[in-house]
């Protein structure tokens, strides 16, 4: 589909012969779109205004300050976009900017040594929604969880289950594993326990969060298939591995890292980096991804230079992007909350979901940018009123469904049989404002696919719900005597339902028909 914004940008580009960027003015009195391209392209803004002022897309085009132009959309243009929504339904906002490129989004990937905590599961909603948006933008996207089921943390897990003096992990789940275990070798116990934790704890939590992974990649499988050894051999052949202090080092400093990194320690144990480079060889060489996006906690920032160097060394420079997430604090009446009944000093994601529900968890986690610390307001999350943003948005959808059910007796024209004359001859400002919100949906998809700022979606859903509530308060619908006006407004409500439901589905949040 071609967005309204894209249509306008093309019109201007044909005049100035330069790329154009449109923005939404912060105050609607300055128009629906604005650009300073006249100043950048050193073109008289009057020339652009003269060529576009009679275009049916615009009610008016006006000069605003040095080199700035403001565009006011016509009712006809907005009504035609409304028809597009009614015709395309769930496909509205489906873009082609991804050109079917294969993208993998890896997220959460917490060590299989315990239940998912609020801290290490923040990436769940973020990664899931980012992948959904990229799919909507025309990428072929897969979701992955990498399981670090090899190395020293697995030995530590085994010792913890056996209650040895080297125990590191504790909690009810460790006690349960201890009772079920029949093995004595700590490493074997750790491997068995890791698989149990993935199956009985972590996967159940991701299911509660409504996350469907395409692949669970196990580090142990990379070792079993000799992928790690083959990757290190490849680096040796390129002269990128050297020995020092009885260990083997990767020359990561050749690829922008500030220092070289150990890949095989003096005791012959392979490091995390060795496995991570092999993992990305698997992703790019074997799975043929055009791009990989890894989402992890801010505490992993020190690992990034070595991994980026490794990915470049195996031939995939600029193919990997890493997004770091800041930390989460649970607040109850302004104070930090310790919710866990377990022995560990953590808040599990299961406990939070059980308290407020997965819809609320996802919405609240998505509201803040990934590089911002998240304070989760537990009291607000438990509110069953319009104070709670999730309730407010879902109530808008439920209200729409209720109106449409009551309007079943109204014979509505099908979208393909409508043209812009099928709507009110002169729409109110409130109706037009609602349509303008609806038409922003494809822009939200494109912008988020480009910069990964998924907090746009919950923000947009709130704006759309607010615009709908205002429309319904100010415009008669079910009791409207004018048949054409009534049908016009019901069509607008149908379009609002389509876009609001699409937005909620992208966020992995339910769209209830009753509340």
Secondary structure, DSSP 8 states (H G I E B T S, - for coil): ---HHHHHHHHHHHHHSS----B--SSGGG-SEEE-HHHHHT--HHHHHHHHTT-TTEEEEEE-STT-EEEEE-HHHHHHHHHHHHHHGGGTT---TTTT-EEEEE-----TTS--BTTTTHHHHHHHHHHHHHHHTT-EEEEEEEE--SSHHHHHHHHHHTT-TT----SHHHHHHHHH-----HHHHHHHHHHHHIIIIIHHHHHHTT---SEEEEHHHHHHTTHHHHHHHHHHHTT-EEEETTEEEE-GGGGT-SS-EEEE-TTS-B-HHHHHHHHHHIIIIIS--SEEEEEEEGGGGGGHHHHHHHHHHTT-TT-EEEEEE--EEEEETTEE-----SSSSS-BHHHHHHHH-HHHHHHHHHSS-TTS-EEEEHHHHT--STTSHHHHHHHHHHHHHHHHHHTTTS----GGG--GGGS-SS--HHHHHHHHHHHTHHHHHHHHHHH--THHHHHHHHHHHHHHHHHHHHS--TT-S-HHHHHHHHHHHHHHHHHHHHHHHHTT----S--
